[in-house]
Amino acid sequence: MPSSPSDPLVNFKDGIRDGIPIALGYLAVSFAFGIQAASSGLSVFQATLISLTNVTSAGQFAGISVIAAAGSYLEMAGVQMVINLRYMLMSAALSQKVAPDLPTYKRLGIAFGVTDEIFGVSIVRPGILSPAFSAGAILIAVAGWVLGTFLGAFSGEILSAALISALGVALYGMFIAIVVPPARNDRNIAAAALMAVLMSALFTYAPVVKDISSGTRIIIITVVVSVFAALLFPVKGEEAENGE
């Protein structure tokens, strides 16, 4: 039986339970982020603070690239807006599952922890979404994210440069693990990923455009690939409703 929204303690425990697998996954990914942050010149404190206040894997990795390239604040803002735009849609969807009279500060608390994984366990929760459930899931998931970042950044400060470089490969392995499985089952995803790879190579080696800063590159590639994918591979209404 699903927990009652009026039972905060039980809902909080349910959130902790559902958040534990997320925290374990975050621990591994954020360790790679910590390594990347340390190799980019950030201190352990700075890297850990970024993870504590942002909680966005793709956004943080992109942000580190902008920092390493000495990008502007405008580039950083643009990169984060484009990459994290999906969280606005997730928050809008979750807003339909909370009680209408839920106080604003509790809504802000839930919004802070909206990630792909937490959204997934929250949206399938039967009935009204309890703030206590969100608090439990967010608490344990963010703890795993921050701990992994701390351990990765700390390791990056004490390990040799060669070993740090080797561990940095984990970042690319993570992206491959995210993209390849769905790409094998969906030609549209494979085409979009290939388009992004080709554009990235173009901006890396082609004259003129190779001089564009990394932050601006990320914005351009993300927007162009998203627009082309939406135009070439539109999702039909029935497919979207069925989650296909």
C-alpha angles and dihedrals in degrees: 000000000000116000119261115252087228092063104077097175095053091044090050091052090049089053091051090049094050091042097055096079089046091051092051091052091046091051092063097042095045090050087063089048091052090052090049092048093050092049088051091058101261120138124238090255093050094048092047092047091052091054093045094052100036111032094187118122101195092039093051094048090049090046091054089053090053091048092048090051091049090242124178127261088248091057091048092051092048094049093049093046093052097042096043098040090105090068089067089060092046091050091049090053093048091049087069091058099053125084113274092234095049108136118251094242091058091048089052090050091054091045092054091062099043106130130149092265098041090047088053095055092041100049093053092050108118117244126349116359110244118219087220091060091049090048092054095047094044094045096055095037094050090046089057092046094049094043092051091049092050093049092046094047092045091050089048090058097050104033125084120266091246093054092045089052090051093048089049088070086073088075092060090043089055092053091047090050090051098046107034102060096053091038090058090056099039123047091197092060090046091051092049092049091048090049090053091049092050093048091048090052090048092053090047100051110016118100117258096006092060088068092062112109119257094246093055090045091057091050094048095045094045094049096042095047092045093051094046092046091050092049098042099037108030117180113234119232095248092049092051092050091050093046093241 
